[in-house]
Amino acid sequence: MTQPINQSPQPVAHPQGRRGTRYHLVLQIPDVLAILLLWALVLAFFWRIALAGRVLAGGDVFSYFYPYWAEATRAIRAGRLPLWNPYLFLGAPFLANSQVGVFYPLNWPLWLLLPAYRSVHVTIVMHLCLAALNAYLWGRRSLRLGRAGAWMVGATFALGGYLGAQVEHVNQLQGLAWLPLALMLWDRKYKFQIPNSKFQIGKSANRQTGTGAFVGLAIVTGLVFLAGHTQTGFISLIGLGVYGLGVPLWRAVRRGEWGPFVRRAARLGAAAGLGVALAAVQLVPTGELSRLSVRAGGLPFNERVSFSLSPFALTRALLPGFGEPVPPEQIEHVAYVGIAAMALVAVAFSNSKSKSPNLKSANCKLQIANRNLQSAVLISALGIFFSLGFYNPLYLLLARFVPGFAHFRVPARWLALTAIGLAGLAGWGADAAWHRRGEPGRRGLAIFAAMMIIMAVWAVVGVQVGEGGHVGWPTVAGWAVGSTLALGLLAATARVPQLATAGLMVLAVVELAVAGFSLPYSRASAPQAFTSLRPAIAHLLAAEREAEGPAARFISMSDITFDPGDLPEIELIYGPQLAGDALYDLVIAAKQKEVLSPNLPMAFGVPALDGYGGGVLPLAHYVSLQRVFLPEDQVSMDGRLRENLSTIPDGRWLSLFNVRHVITDKLHDAWLDDVFYDLQWGARLGRGETAAVAHVPHFRATALGIVSYLEGSTALPDGTVVGLVDVDLGEGITRTFELRAGEHTAEGLYSAEVAHGQATVGGHFWPGQPAGNDYVTRLRWEEPAAPAAIAVRATLPEGQLIVRGVSLIDERTGSFQALVISDRGRFRLAHSGDVKIYENLDVPGRSFLVHRATVADDEAAVALMRAPAFDPAAEVVVDTSTGAESLHESKPVQGEEFVRVLDCTPERVEIEVAAQAPGYVVLTDAWYPGWEATVDGERVPIHRADVLFRAVAVGPGNRRVAFHFRPASLWVGAGISLVGLVGLSVTALALSKAQRDDIMSTDIRGSSKEEEP
């Protein structure tokens, strides 16, 4: 029988004469070559981002990690610890958002040396290589596999579907890369001693190994949490506990011997506790943020079980797909290791009771590897069990009542345990087939055939039920070919075990490579998908440089259903270089940058009103603030406003939020009689109400085109004057035109019951209501003139006049100038390209002074602010929790007042104030613990104002107000991490001393026995 080299336990003579046996594994050149081959395969699989310089132009990696890493890169290179994020959600904690991984040590060199998007690519490839290495070591040291079996463990884990699908979730990948190493360290610490056996594997040597393993396990636990995805840390710890304690727990229940189990549990708890303490510098700030975020008290129950794996989708989760991209909503449901690997898993099950030949060579009946195999089976089953989520009654109870389960969504992420467990089983099967243990060709064939038949039938059932997803013919053909080849190679292991096993391993790699084309990383596109500037971004950056004081914010309401104006050029330049799906992603990325989808503004340093959280953000107060201008059913829990806003918020809210620019598309604008009308804003006017064009560009025209309709005016007869249009033609000349029902405009939802006739219908441009009529008319004057002002005043006796849009027209040349008319504020069109950018002409600045204040809780504050009479530029609602005092302006303020922002950086804002009376200086940045304020150098409390913002009280006179962000949670976390580091060092020294004492006592006992006659 062929035996792996350097893997069997060997007698080791202690230098002082102690006799013992020690499991000895030293990585030799063949091991290094095996690891290098794994790394080469990682590079080959991910060559687009590893070698070709392409980018992942979709998913969370594009909209989340590229932007966050861009800001982290800027901060670290500037020598600044990024504590605060001024670009999203009206300000939010940056470091406390653990998903960035600010304290993860492997991120910092990348941020210092590489552009952000390349840093993301390097960390992806690096951690896939790390996952392969750690899985190989786990197979060699814990599962006692030969090089072929350990190599299979590394290949199926690092190149399998689960990690491949998680590439766009960078922090999850970083955390999961350490999971096999954690399993190995547990085994080296706690599984070398065999209970109820006279034979011990080097007791003293085990203590030496155990000390390093204990320290290593604590460090690895800390790294997993520092990587930033707390759910991955939670899953890893649960998986490690089940892996290490599941079999001992069963043995304790059967035999009633609870002592060993309790000791193991205590040791695991100690290592995990020290690891969590090491990561406290990140976890404590994150915990503080969690208490103030939308996840405070746990997610809504439907969110906790969202993205559960349907039982009918199990086949699609465990078997690879071919030729069909995985839908985005199913990317969390991918955990395949390949059909060939499943064949090897069947071999493992068929040999589950055989003993490792490597341990037989030492003439001892040990079953360490078998126990680890049982643990691998256990965590594989646990991963599937918990991934069912909503479909699992036990998980429903856990999600409702148990912390951890109640704070995370996507139960399908438990498939990470299935992925590592199946990798271990595939490696065990490869090792058994290689060494021809237990006739794998017979039992393995039967088990594998049964597995594939059951999964095929279940896939058909899933498709019929409707929850199994679509299974196309390329996937079915791939399953059939893969199963046939795997069956043939399994049968061949009876005669040529090593050659057939090698064939299965090659088939597994080929299969994973082909299946990888269905995963998002295969669609990597040109780097310009992220790096190039679009005109909208360039305009905002230019406006930021021209503005005085801190950059104002913007809000984007544009959809991405438009075609970029440079689409032909994009196709001409990149079409020959990219596959169709990669080119498509490039076009989509260009549109996302044009509208600055969340969180892309952060990548370019442009402050936005909203953002995309997906974790502990946004703050709960930010969500509450949305209730001021959104209906309850449209409030966005993840912070994105673009998808929920049907109309642009009122100008008073845009001004309060310091929104200077509004981005919209042109999908609902109109071309009528070769004239473009901007229908984005409009005015809804009742009798006596007026709307004016805030900015009229110099344009010589002969007519004014108006698009309008009436609402609630069915009883008005023909000829009723419903509005007056005043056009200031300059030089003291003003023309007033009448708008008449039935001639210039008419009821929008026209029917036979309408008393007046129907005017000229220009089109049907009502969003979501195509039956609505928009009427177009032209008001002409005799001589060409450049109007200086235009206003519309409603005069109709009932109903409302809705003015959709107005345009100046020069009928001599056919040229025109679209104008912006609005009853929600004063705006002008600042840029028109693929999208439109409007400038808010009334934005007061980031900070302002008010002399009226009301003290109220959040519910009352929302109600007060919703009132039409509430003027956020003149009054403020202050929270009750900080001891603020109400202010009532008794008489108009006399004299000059101003508020000027002198300095504005993410963690510091300095303001100069001139006040004639007591008031509050309001800074429209988010309130958060850790912000401190001084007025003329004296510490003052910061009050939470208008639900979210910061305010400080000032007296009359010239004042200097400064805000500094110094979160105490960071220092508390750093202190706990320091204590954890000291505790880990003391523990390591204590364990080392115990080891030395044991060696000395063994030597003394040995010497005494030698001296006996």
Protein Blocks (a to p, Z undefined) as FASTA:
>chain_A
ZZdehkbccddddfkopacddddddddfklmmmmmmmmmmmmmmmmmmmmnopacfehjk
lmmmmmmmmmmmmmmmnopacfbcckgghiaafklmmmnommlmklmmmmmmmcfklmmm
mmmmmmmmmmmmmmmmmmmmmnopafklmmmmmmmmmmmmklmmmmmmmmlmmmmmmmmm
mmmmmmmmmmmpcghiabdghkklmmmmmmmmmmmmmmmmmmmmmnopaklmmmmmmmmm
mmmmmmmmmmmmmnopaklmmmmmmmmmmmmmmmmmmmmmmmmmmmmmmmmmmkggiaaf
klmmgoiacfklmmmmmpccehiacdfklmmmgccebjklmmmmmmmmmmmmbccfklmm
nopacfklmmmmmmmmmmmmmmmmmmnmmmmmklmmmmmmmghjlmpghkllmmmmmmmm
mmmmmmmmmmmmmnopghlmlmmmmmmmmmmmmmmmmmmmmmmnopnopadfklmmmmmm
mmmmmmmmmmmmmmmmmlmmmmmmmmmmmmmmmmmmmpmklmpccfklmmpccfklmmmm
mmmmmpgcjddddddfbdckbccfklmmmmmmmmmmpcfklmmmmmmmmmmmmnopafkl
mmnopacfbdceklmbccfklmmmmmmmgcfklccfkopaklmmmbdcdfklmmmnopab
dcddfklgcceehiacdfknopaddehiacddfbdcddddfbdcdddddehilmpcghia
fbdcdddebjhiacdddddehklgccfbgcfklmbdcdddfbdcbghiakbccddddddd
fbdcddfbdcdddfbfghjdddfbdcdddfknopacdddddfkbccddfbdcfbccdddf
kbgbjbdcdfbdcdddfklmmmmmmpmklcfklgccddfklopacdddfbdcedjddddd
fbdcfkbccdddddfbdcddddfbdcdehiacdeehiacddddeehlaccddddedjddd
ddddddfklmmmmmmmmmmmmmmmmmmmmmmmmmmmmmmmmmmmmmmmmmpZZ
